[in-house]
Every structure is written in structure tokens, then in C-alpha cells.
Amino acid sequence: RENSSENILSSANRLLLHEGKLMLAESTRLLDVYLFLFDDFLLITKIKRNKKKHGGSDTSLIPVCPSLTPELQSFIREGGFCTVLDQPIPLDRLILKNVEPV
């Protein structure tokens, strides 16, 4: 997974269609995830919050990609990050279903 994740976003032809937070029900617990919907696959990442404070460093100076939502930019500036939860899901293999809220 490490090898393929390095170049996952490098395609110049790939378009980011939508992104956002979601709560994923995983057997016995709920997991905060951040989804990236591209024109060819869905990428599910796990939201991690950096518990360690970097001694006096100003995280507001960290460069952040301007195409990300302001919410994600703010999260990254606060020391948070996203790690890829699983392999990307190709859209031609993805099935969406409406479910009733629990």
C-alpha cells in the first residue's frame, strides 16, 4: 500500500469532484473518515489528530493545497492529517445505496 499511495494523486488528468467528512460504521465503533471522490475512484482516509504540540511552532505557516476545502485546510494547519484507510475504490466497482438514518 505504501508504494501505490505515493503516486495516488499524481495524475494530471484526475479531477477531484467532491470531498468531505463522514462517519463510517465499522463493526462495533464509529470512525471519523474523510472521503475524496475523484472522477475515477473513491478514496477513504482516516482522520488523525496530532496529539503532540510542536514546541512553539506556528502551524499557520504550513503551506496547504488551495484546492482543498477551508475545513480541511484548517484541520491540516492544526496538525491534523489523513491516512489512506484502504485501497481506492474504482467508480466502476462502486455501488451506492440509500439507507435510513440509524
A tleap script that builds the chain and sets N, CA, C and O, in Angstrom:
source leaprc.protein.ff14SB
mol = sequence {
  NARG GLU ASN SER SER GLU ASN ILE LEU SER
  SER ALA ASN ARG LEU LEU LEU HIE GLU GLY
  LYS LEU MET LEU ALA GLU SER THR ARG LEU
  LEU ASP VAL TYR LEU PHE LEU PHE ASP ASP
  PHE LEU LEU ILE THR LYS ILE LYS ARG ASN
  LYS LYS LYS HIE GLY GLY SER ASP THR SER
  LEU ILE PRO VAL CYS PRO SER LEU THR PRO
  GLU LEU GLN SER PHE ILE ARG GLU GLY GLY
  PHE CYS THR VAL LEU ASP GLN PRO ILE PRO
  LEU ASP ARG LEU ILE LEU LYS ASN VAL GLU
  PRO CVAL
}
set mol.1.N position { 0.825 -1.194 0.000 }
set mol.1.CA position { 0.000 0.000 0.000 }
set mol.1.C position { 0.866 1.254 0.000 }
set mol.1.O position { 0.510 2.256 -0.621 }
set mol.2.N position { 1.992 1.202 0.689 }
set mol.2.CA position { 2.840 2.389 0.738 }
set mol.2.C position { 3.330 2.779 -0.651 }
set mol.2.O position { 3.359 3.963 -0.989 }
set mol.3.N position { 3.715 1.789 -1.459 }
set mol.3.CA position { 4.222 2.084 -2.796 }
set mol.3.C position { 3.180 2.755 -3.669 }
set mol.3.O position { 3.482 3.732 -4.356 }
set mol.4.N position { 1.958 2.245 -3.652 }
set mol.4.CA position { 0.930 2.805 -4.526 }
set mol.4.C position { 0.380 4.130 -4.009 }
set mol.4.O position { -0.106 4.946 -4.792 }
set mol.5.N position { 0.451 4.351 -2.699 }
set mol.5.CA position { -0.129 5.585 -2.157 }
set mol.5.C position { 0.705 6.814 -2.483 }
set mol.5.O position { 0.189 7.931 -2.450 }
set mol.6.N position { 1.983 6.633 -2.798 }
set mol.6.CA position { 2.829 7.784 -3.120 }
set mol.6.C position { 2.346 8.521 -4.362 }
set mol.6.O position { 2.369 9.751 -4.398 }
set mol.7.N position { 1.908 7.784 -5.378 }
set mol.7.CA position { 1.534 8.385 -6.656 }
set mol.7.C position { 0.026 8.437 -6.870 }
set mol.7.O position { -0.428 8.676 -7.989 }
set mol.8.N position { -0.747 8.221 -5.834 }
set mol.8.CA position { -2.194 8.100 -5.980 }
set mol.8.C position { -2.850 9.382 -6.490 }
set mol.8.O position { -3.861 9.323 -7.191 }
set mol.9.N position { -2.291 10.521 -6.149 }
set mol.9.CA position { -2.901 11.791 -6.537 }
set mol.9.C position { -2.110 12.500 -7.624 }
set mol.9.O position { -2.375 13.665 -7.919 }
set mol.10.N position { -1.140 11.813 -8.225 }
set mol.10.CA position { -0.226 12.485 -9.143 }
set mol.10.C position { -0.744 12.627 -10.572 }
set mol.10.O position { -0.150 13.368 -11.354 }
set mol.11.N position { -1.820 11.951 -10.940 }
set mol.11.CA position { -2.324 12.033 -12.304 }
set mol.11.C position { -2.822 13.439 -12.619 }
set mol.11.O position { -3.673 13.984 -11.916 }
set mol.12.N position { -2.286 14.008 -13.671 }
set mol.12.CA position { -2.714 15.355 -14.077 }
set mol.12.C position { -4.122 15.329 -14.671 }
set mol.12.O position { -4.780 16.367 -14.749 }
set mol.13.N position { -4.585 14.155 -15.089 }
set mol.13.CA position { -5.904 14.037 -15.707 }
set mol.13.C position { -7.013 13.742 -14.701 }
set mol.13.O position { -8.189 13.746 -15.065 }
set mol.14.N position { -6.662 13.488 -13.452 }
set mol.14.CA position { -7.643 13.132 -12.428 }
set mol.14.C position { -8.296 14.393 -11.876 }
set mol.14.O position { -7.616 15.379 -11.593 }
set mol.15.N position { -9.618 14.357 -11.723 }
set mol.15.CA position { -10.364 15.503 -11.199 }
set mol.15.C position { -10.970 15.169 -9.844 }
set mol.15.O position { -11.563 14.105 -9.667 }
set mol.16.N position { -10.821 16.077 -8.894 }
set mol.16.CA position { -11.465 15.941 -7.599 }
set mol.16.C position { -12.876 16.507 -7.733 }
set mol.16.O position { -13.053 17.701 -7.973 }
set mol.17.N position { -13.884 15.639 -7.577 }
set mol.17.CA position { -15.273 16.050 -7.748 }
set mol.17.C position { -15.896 16.541 -6.445 }
set mol.17.O position { -16.665 17.502 -6.434 }
set mol.18.N position { -15.551 15.863 -5.341 }
set mol.18.CA position { -16.144 16.222 -4.048 }
set mol.18.C position { -15.274 15.659 -2.939 }
set mol.18.O position { -14.566 14.670 -3.129 }
set mol.19.N position { -15.336 16.300 -1.780 }
set mol.19.CA position { -14.626 15.805 -0.604 }
set mol.19.C position { -15.408 16.194 0.633 }
set mol.19.O position { -16.162 17.167 0.621 }
set mol.20.N position { -15.228 15.431 1.700 }
set mol.20.CA position { -15.916 15.790 2.926 }
set mol.20.C position { -15.817 14.730 4.005 }
set mol.20.O position { -15.426 13.590 3.756 }
set mol.21.N position { -16.189 15.148 5.232 }
set mol.21.CA position { -16.157 14.248 6.384 }
set mol.21.C position { -17.382 13.351 6.387 }
set mol.21.O position { -18.451 13.706 5.890 }
set mol.22.N position { -17.185 12.170 6.970 }
set mol.22.CA position { -18.259 11.199 7.077 }
set mol.22.C position { -17.970 10.325 8.284 }
set mol.22.O position { -16.817 10.177 8.688 }
set mol.23.N position { -19.014 9.749 8.860 }
set mol.23.CA position { -18.860 8.812 9.967 }
set mol.23.C position { -19.060 7.419 9.383 }
set mol.23.O position { -20.105 7.129 8.800 }
set mol.24.N position { -18.070 6.567 9.538 }
set mol.24.CA position { -18.111 5.213 8.991 }
set mol.24.C position { -18.412 4.236 10.121 }
set mol.24.O position { -17.717 4.222 11.137 }
set mol.25.N position { -19.448 3.421 9.944 }
set mol.25.CA position { -19.781 2.400 10.934 }
set mol.25.C position { -18.909 1.185 10.661 }
set mol.25.O position { -19.009 0.548 9.612 }
set mol.26.N position { -18.048 0.876 11.631 }
set mol.26.CA position { -17.117 -0.235 11.481 }
set mol.26.C position { -17.377 -1.239 12.597 }
set mol.26.O position { -16.964 -1.000 13.732 }
set mol.27.N position { -18.023 -2.314 12.324 }
set mol.27.CA position { -18.466 -3.373 13.243 }
set mol.27.C position { -18.996 -2.825 14.570 }
set mol.27.O position { -20.211 -2.684 14.710 }
set mol.28.N position { -18.149 -2.511 15.543 }
set mol.28.CA position { -18.633 -2.099 16.860 }
set mol.28.C position { -18.346 -0.639 17.195 }
set mol.28.O position { -18.629 -0.200 18.309 }
set mol.29.N position { -17.792 0.122 16.253 }
set mol.29.CA position { -17.457 1.512 16.559 }
set mol.29.C position { -17.684 2.412 15.357 }
set mol.29.O position { -17.834 1.947 14.227 }
set mol.30.N position { -17.705 3.704 15.627 }
set mol.30.CA position { -17.820 4.700 14.569 }
set mol.30.C position { -16.453 5.313 14.333 }
set mol.30.O position { -15.698 5.558 15.274 }
set mol.31.N position { -16.142 5.558 13.079 }
set mol.31.CA position { -14.827 6.054 12.706 }
set mol.31.C position { -14.988 7.341 11.902 }
set mol.31.O position { -15.763 7.388 10.947 }
set mol.32.N position { -14.252 8.391 12.293 }
set mol.32.CA position { -14.241 9.629 11.516 }
set mol.32.C position { -13.395 9.402 10.277 }
set mol.32.O position { -12.218 9.055 10.378 }
set mol.33.N position { -13.990 9.596 9.111 }
set mol.33.CA position { -13.243 9.441 7.866 }
set mol.33.C position { -13.417 10.695 7.019 }
set mol.33.O position { -14.346 11.478 7.217 }
set mol.34.N position { -12.515 10.862 6.086 }
set mol.34.CA position { -12.595 11.962 5.132 }
set mol.34.C position { -12.531 11.337 3.750 }
set mol.34.O position { -11.575 10.635 3.424 }
set mol.35.N position { -13.558 11.594 2.931 }
set mol.35.CA position { -13.655 10.987 1.605 }
set mol.35.C position { -13.202 11.964 0.524 }
set mol.35.O position { -13.441 13.168 0.609 }
set mol.36.N position { -12.555 11.422 -0.475 }
set mol.36.CA position { -12.183 12.175 -1.674 }
set mol.36.C position { -12.791 11.432 -2.862 }
set mol.36.O position { -12.403 10.302 -3.160 }
set mol.37.N position { -13.743 12.070 -3.537 }
set mol.37.CA position { -14.368 11.468 -4.707 }
set mol.37.C position { -13.726 12.066 -5.954 }
set mol.37.O position { -13.912 13.243 -6.262 }
set mol.38.N position { -12.979 11.244 -6.655 }
set mol.38.CA position { -12.356 11.656 -7.905 }
set mol.38.C position { -13.216 11.153 -9.060 }
set mol.38.O position { -14.178 10.416 -8.843 }
set mol.39.N position { -12.881 11.541 -10.263 }
set mol.39.CA position { -13.674 11.114 -11.417 }
set mol.39.C position { -13.458 9.647 -11.770 }
set mol.39.O position { -14.176 9.109 -12.612 }
set mol.40.N position { -12.469 8.981 -11.135 }
set mol.40.CA position { -12.238 7.575 -11.444 }
set mol.40.C position { -12.232 6.654 -10.223 }
set mol.40.O position { -12.306 5.436 -10.384 }
set mol.41.N position { -12.147 7.206 -9.001 }
set mol.41.CA position { -12.205 6.360 -7.815 }
set mol.41.C position { -12.605 7.153 -6.580 }
set mol.41.O position { -12.595 8.384 -6.573 }
set mol.42.N position { -12.958 6.407 -5.529 }
set mol.42.CA position { -13.285 6.967 -4.221 }
set mol.42.C position { -12.163 6.592 -3.268 }
set mol.42.O position { -11.796 5.422 -3.163 }
set mol.43.N position { -11.620 7.580 -2.576 }
set mol.43.CA position { -10.538 7.355 -1.627 }
set mol.43.C position { -11.063 7.649 -0.223 }
set mol.43.O position { -11.572 8.737 0.046 }
set mol.44.N position { -10.930 6.662 0.670 }
set mol.44.CA position { -11.371 6.820 2.052 }
set mol.44.C position { -10.134 6.954 2.927 }
set mol.44.O position { -9.254 6.094 2.916 }
set mol.45.N position { -10.080 8.041 3.681 }
set mol.45.CA position { -8.946 8.267 4.576 }
set mol.45.C position { -9.431 8.369 6.008 }
set mol.45.O position { -10.573 8.747 6.267 }
set mol.46.N position { -8.558 8.029 6.924 }
set mol.46.CA position { -8.861 8.113 8.348 }
set mol.46.C position { -8.336 9.443 8.873 }
set mol.46.O position { -7.200 9.828 8.595 }
set mol.47.N position { -9.166 10.131 9.625 }
set mol.47.CA position { -8.780 11.421 10.183 }
set mol.47.C position { -7.957 11.184 11.445 }
set mol.47.O position { -8.390 10.488 12.364 }
set mol.48.N position { -6.772 11.772 11.473 }
set mol.48.CA position { -5.900 11.667 12.642 }
set mol.48.C position { -5.646 13.068 13.163 }
set mol.48.O position { -5.413 14.003 12.397 }
set mol.49.N position { -5.694 13.193 14.462 }
set mol.49.CA position { -5.376 14.474 15.085 }
set mol.49.C position { -4.050 14.338 15.790 }
set mol.49.O position { -3.838 13.392 16.548 }
set mol.50.N position { -3.154 15.278 15.544 }
set mol.50.CA position { -1.837 15.238 16.147 }
set mol.50.C position { -1.965 15.619 17.618 }
set mol.50.O position { -2.326 16.749 17.946 }
set mol.51.N position { -1.667 14.675 18.495 }
set mol.51.CA position { -1.809 14.917 19.934 }
set mol.51.C position { -0.631 15.699 20.493 }
set mol.51.O position { -0.765 16.381 21.509 }
set mol.52.N position { 0.516 15.608 19.841 }
set mol.52.CA position { 1.703 16.311 20.320 }
set mol.52.C position { 1.725 17.720 19.771 }
set mol.52.O position { 1.488 17.933 18.582 }
set mol.53.N position { 1.998 18.654 20.604 }
set mol.53.CA position { 2.151 20.037 20.170 }
set mol.53.C position { 3.614 20.265 19.857 }
set mol.53.O position { 4.482 19.932 20.663 }
set mol.54.N position { 3.895 20.826 18.700 }
set mol.54.CA position { 5.264 21.146 18.354 }
set mol.54.C position { 5.645 22.402 19.115 }
set mol.54.O position { 5.021 23.447 18.931 }
set mol.55.N position { 6.647 22.320 19.958 }
set mol.55.CA position { 7.020 23.401 20.847 }
set mol.55.C position { 7.126 24.757 20.195 }
set mol.55.O position { 8.160 25.099 19.621 }
set mol.56.N position { 6.067 25.528 20.280 }
set mol.56.CA position { 6.080 26.911 19.839 }
set mol.56.C position { 6.062 27.127 18.343 }
set mol.56.O position { 6.113 28.275 17.901 }
set mol.57.N position { 5.992 26.072 17.539 }
set mol.57.CA position { 5.993 26.281 16.091 }
set mol.57.C position { 4.652 26.832 15.645 }
set mol.57.O position { 3.607 26.462 16.181 }
set mol.58.N position { 4.687 27.708 14.673 }
set mol.58.CA position { 3.462 28.339 14.173 }
set mol.58.C position { 2.921 27.507 13.021 }
set mol.58.O position { 3.420 27.600 11.900 }
set mol.59.N position { 1.894 26.688 13.292 }
set mol.59.CA position { 1.350 25.809 12.255 }
set mol.59.C position { 0.543 26.578 11.221 }
set mol.59.O position { 0.188 26.012 10.187 }
set mol.60.N position { 0.243 27.843 11.463 }
set mol.60.CA position { -0.493 28.624 10.474 }
set mol.60.C position { 0.367 28.916 9.250 }
set mol.60.O position { -0.155 29.331 8.215 }
set mol.61.N position { 1.674 28.706 9.353 }
set mol.61.CA position { 2.578 28.953 8.231 }
set mol.61.C position { 2.752 27.728 7.331 }
set mol.61.O position { 3.429 27.803 6.307 }
set mol.62.N position { 2.140 26.595 7.711 }
set mol.62.CA position { 2.251 25.376 6.912 }
set mol.62.C position { 1.524 25.581 5.595 }
set mol.62.O position { 0.345 25.934 5.591 }
set mol.63.N position { 2.223 25.360 4.447 }
set mol.63.CA position { 1.531 25.516 3.162 }
set mol.63.C position { 0.503 24.407 2.966 }
set mol.63.O position { 0.773 23.237 3.239 }
set mol.64.N position { -0.668 24.788 2.494 }
set mol.64.CA position { -1.755 23.840 2.265 }
set mol.64.C position { -2.258 24.033 0.847 }
set mol.64.O position { -2.336 25.159 0.356 }
set mol.65.N position { -2.597 22.934 0.193 }
set mol.65.CA position { -3.107 22.980 -1.173 }
set mol.65.C position { -4.362 23.853 -1.231 }
set mol.65.O position { -5.316 23.586 -0.501 }
set mol.66.N position { -4.391 24.887 -2.078 }
set mol.66.CA position { -5.547 25.794 -2.122 }
set mol.66.C position { -6.818 25.150 -2.659 }
set mol.66.O position { -7.901 25.704 -2.474 }
set mol.67.N position { -6.722 23.989 -3.324 }
set mol.67.CA position { -7.924 23.366 -3.868 }
set mol.67.C position { -8.706 22.585 -2.808 }
set mol.67.O position { -9.829 22.156 -3.072 }
set mol.68.N position { -8.130 22.391 -1.606 }
set mol.68.CA position { -8.834 21.692 -0.541 }
set mol.68.C position { -9.860 22.621 0.093 }
set mol.68.O position { -9.723 23.843 0.035 }
set mol.69.N position { -10.886 22.036 0.696 }
set mol.69.CA position { -11.913 22.843 1.348 }
set mol.69.C position { -11.299 23.610 2.520 }
set mol.69.O position { -10.317 23.155 3.108 }
set mol.70.N position { -11.863 24.761 2.862 }
set mol.70.CA position { -11.347 25.520 4.016 }
set mol.70.C position { -11.337 24.687 5.300 }
set mol.70.O position { -10.441 24.834 6.132 }
set mol.71.N position { -12.330 23.818 5.457 }
set mol.71.CA position { -12.398 22.957 6.641 }
set mol.71.C position { -11.176 22.044 6.734 }
set mol.71.O position { -10.578 21.907 7.801 }
set mol.72.N position { -10.806 21.416 5.605 }
set mol.72.CA position { -9.644 20.515 5.599 }
set mol.72.C position { -8.348 21.307 5.738 }
set mol.72.O position { -7.425 20.856 6.416 }
set mol.73.N position { -8.262 22.474 5.112 }
set mol.73.CA position { -7.071 23.317 5.252 }
set mol.73.C position { -6.857 23.686 6.715 }
set mol.73.O position { -5.732 23.623 7.210 }
set mol.74.N position { -7.921 24.068 7.408 }
set mol.74.CA position { -7.839 24.428 8.820 }
set mol.74.C position { -7.418 23.235 9.662 }
set mol.74.O position { -6.591 23.367 10.564 }
set mol.75.N position { -7.982 22.075 9.370 }
set mol.75.CA position { -7.655 20.842 10.085 }
set mol.75.C position { -6.159 20.525 9.945 }
set mol.75.O position { -5.509 20.154 10.922 }
set mol.76.N position { -5.622 20.670 8.741 }
set mol.76.CA position { -4.206 20.394 8.497 }
set mol.76.C position { -3.325 21.399 9.226 }
set mol.76.O position { -2.297 21.033 9.795 }
set mol.77.N position { -3.726 22.658 9.209 }
set mol.77.CA position { -2.958 23.694 9.911 }
set mol.77.C position { -2.914 23.458 11.420 }
set mol.77.O position { -1.963 23.859 12.091 }
set mol.78.N position { -3.948 22.804 11.946 }
set mol.78.CA position { -3.995 22.496 13.381 }
set mol.78.C position { -3.220 21.234 13.719 }
set mol.78.O position { -3.269 20.766 14.857 }
set mol.79.N position { -2.506 20.675 12.749 }
set mol.79.CA position { -1.681 19.498 12.995 }
set mol.79.C position { -2.348 18.189 12.653 }
set mol.79.O position { -1.767 17.128 12.883 }
set mol.80.N position { -3.554 18.230 12.110 }
set mol.80.CA position { -4.250 17.008 11.730 }
set mol.80.C position { -3.767 16.501 10.384 }
set mol.80.O position { -3.150 17.238 9.615 }
set mol.81.N position { -4.050 15.245 10.108 }
set mol.81.CA position { -3.696 14.671 8.815 }
set mol.81.C position { -4.616 13.495 8.513 }
set mol.81.O position { -5.317 13.000 9.395 }
set mol.82.N position { -4.606 13.062 7.280 }
set mol.82.CA position { -5.420 11.935 6.846 }
set mol.82.C position { -4.505 10.832 6.334 }
set mol.82.O position { -3.560 11.092 5.590 }
set mol.83.N position { -4.791 9.602 6.736 }
set mol.83.CA position { -4.049 8.462 6.213 }
set mol.83.C position { -5.013 7.598 5.412 }
set mol.83.O position { -6.183 7.470 5.772 }
set mol.84.N position { -4.530 7.011 4.339 }
set mol.84.CA position { -5.370 6.179 3.483 }
set mol.84.C position { -5.808 4.959 4.277 }
set mol.84.O position { -4.980 4.219 4.808 }
set mol.85.N position { -7.122 4.755 4.353 }
set mol.85.CA position { -7.684 3.662 5.139 }
set mol.85.C position { -7.612 2.333 4.394 }
set mol.85.O position { -7.349 1.293 4.997 }
set mol.86.N position { -7.843 2.368 3.102 }
set mol.86.CA position { -7.855 1.139 2.311 }
set mol.86.C position { -7.552 1.505 0.865 }
set mol.86.O position { -7.391 2.679 0.533 }
set mol.87.N position { -7.477 0.501 0.018 }
set mol.87.CA position { -7.211 0.746 -1.396 }
set mol.87.C position { -8.329 1.608 -1.988 }
set mol.87.O position { -9.484 1.474 -1.584 }
set mol.88.N position { -8.003 2.488 -2.937 }
set mol.88.CA position { -9.052 3.277 -3.603 }
set mol.88.C position { -10.076 2.357 -4.260 }
set mol.88.O position { -9.740 1.275 -4.741 }
set mol.89.N position { -11.331 2.805 -4.274 }
set mol.89.CA position { -12.406 2.013 -4.866 }
set mol.89.C position { -12.721 2.589 -6.240 }
set mol.89.O position { -13.209 3.716 -6.336 }
set mol.90.N position { -12.450 1.832 -7.315 }
set mol.90.CA position { -12.775 2.326 -8.658 }
set mol.90.C position { -14.282 2.567 -8.775 }
set mol.90.O position { -15.083 1.776 -8.276 }
set mol.91.N position { -14.659 3.657 -9.432 }
set mol.91.CA position { -16.081 4.002 -9.532 }
set mol.91.C position { -16.885 2.966 -10.307 }
set mol.91.O position { -18.085 2.815 -10.073 }
set mol.92.N position { -16.241 2.252 -11.225 }
set mol.92.CA position { -16.991 1.237 -11.972 }
set mol.92.C position { -17.278 -0.004 -11.120 }
set mol.92.O position { -18.004 -0.895 -11.562 }
set mol.93.N position { -16.721 -0.073 -9.911 }
set mol.93.CA position { -16.992 -1.185 -8.998 }
set mol.93.C position { -17.745 -0.726 -7.747 }
set mol.93.O position { -17.946 -1.510 -6.819 }
set mol.94.N position { -18.153 0.517 -7.724 }
set mol.94.CA position { -18.802 1.097 -6.555 }
set mol.94.C position { -20.319 1.061 -6.716 }
set mol.94.O position { -20.857 1.449 -7.753 }
set mol.95.N position { -20.991 0.592 -5.677 }
set mol.95.CA position { -22.452 0.565 -5.676 }
set mol.95.C position { -22.919 1.424 -4.505 }
set mol.95.O position { -22.503 1.216 -3.365 }
set mol.96.N position { -23.784 2.388 -4.798 }
set mol.96.CA position { -24.321 3.279 -3.763 }
set mol.96.C position { -25.757 2.907 -3.467 }
set mol.96.O position { -26.536 2.616 -4.374 }
set mol.97.N position { -26.106 2.920 -2.178 }
set mol.97.CA position { -27.469 2.623 -1.766 }
set mol.97.C position { -27.891 3.651 -0.732 }
set mol.97.O position { -27.095 4.036 0.124 }
set mol.98.N position { -29.128 4.093 -0.804 }
set mol.98.CA position { -29.693 4.953 0.233 }
set mol.98.C position { -30.078 4.083 1.429 }
set mol.98.O position { -30.703 3.034 1.271 }
set mol.99.N position { -29.701 4.526 2.612 }
set mol.99.CA position { -30.080 3.807 3.815 }
set mol.99.C position { -30.761 4.775 4.767 }
set mol.99.O position { -30.495 5.976 4.742 }
set mol.100.N position { -31.631 4.251 5.596 }
set mol.100.CA position { -32.321 5.085 6.578 }
set mol.100.C position { -31.348 5.447 7.692 }
set mol.100.O position { -30.533 4.613 8.089 }
set mol.101.N position { -31.417 6.676 8.206 }
set mol.101.CA position { -30.557 7.042 9.343 }
set mol.101.C position { -30.841 6.145 10.551 }
set mol.101.O position { -31.983 5.770 10.816 }
set mol.102.N position { -29.776 5.815 11.267 }
set mol.102.CA position { -29.911 4.942 12.428 }
set mol.102.C position { -30.375 5.742 13.617 }
set mol.102.O position { -30.551 5.189 14.703 }
savepdb mol mol.pdb
quit
